[in-house]
């Protein structure tokens, strides 16, 4: 137990078991140590995203065609003496995936 607590919000954490849904139970015990209030909480995990789109592709290259979220193949011409190029893949807001240049 947590002992006597002050009124107001509590910050409690609980590890979620594996699986798409977790059932949690909160038990509140009164000062008399006997009377209990029970609260059930079902936590539904959102499905993992399969989104893998870029919001933009910037860099030191002039892409042909110009970047579009519906185009997945580009070309760029650089001078023969070019040793490296800069790429800045821009992920959509709140994206939770990684980008690797190979």
Secondary structure, 3 states (H helix, E strand, C coil): CCCCCCCCCCCCCCCCCCCCEEEEEEEEECCCCCCEEEEEEEEECCCCCCCCCEEEEEECCCCECCCCCCCCCCECCCCCCCCCCCEEEEECCCCCCCCCCC
